[in-house]
Amino acid sequence: MFDTFVDKLVERAKKITVGPADDPKNYMGPVVSATAMEGILGYIDVGKKEGRLVLGGGRAPGEGFFIQPTIIAGR
């Protein structure tokens, strides 16, 4: 059941659009600062070591502090 849930979650998360918050087409905007982005990406790196990265894990394209929707599954 867990794998089925993760598969469905990944498929849904792939549809999340990332970009400027003032564009209504985007569901997820930037994080607040470069410091915040670095911290979040650091936590994602920890998650990659402790779990299995199944989606995202890095910066999203665009000018600004955008991060890809990220999913880390259990070991």
N, C-alpha and C positions, 0 to 999 in steps of 0.2 A: 504494500500500500504506500509506503514511503516513496519508493521510486516513481510510482504513478503520480503522486502529488508533486514531486520535484519536477517531473517532466511537464506537467500542466502549468506549474508556476513559471518555469522557464519560457514556455510558449507565450504566456501572458506578458511576462516582463520584456520579451523581445519587441513587443508592440509599443512600449513606452518611448515617447519622443523626448529627446533632451535638447534644450536650447534656451535662448533668451526667454525669461519669464513674461515679458510683455507680448510675446507672440502666443495667441490662444491655441495654436496648433501643438505647442509644446506642453507636455504633462509635467516634466521635471526641469526645473531651472538650475542655475549654478549654486554652488555652495558659496558662503559669504566672503571668503578670502583665500589667498594662496596658502596661508598658514593652515586654514581649515582643510583645504584640499590635500595638502601634504600629510596632515594627521590622518585623514580618512584613508588615503592611499596606503599609509603605514599600517593601519588596522586591517586593510584588505590583504596586505602582504602577510601579516600574522595569520589571518584566516586561511590563506592559501597553504600555509605550512601545517595548520592544524586540521584542515578539512579538504574538501575537494571543490575547486572552483568549477562551477558549471555555467556561469554567464558573467560577462563583463570583466571587471577587475582592473580597469585602467581609466585613463582620461578619455572623455568623449570629445569629438571634434568641435571646433569653434573657438572663437576668441572669448576667453573667460575661464571661470573655474568650474568646468563641467566634468562630471564623473559618470561613467557608464553605469546603468543599473547593474547591480552585482548580486549574485547568489552564490553562496558557499554552502555546500551540503555537508552532512556529517562525514566522518572518516570513511 
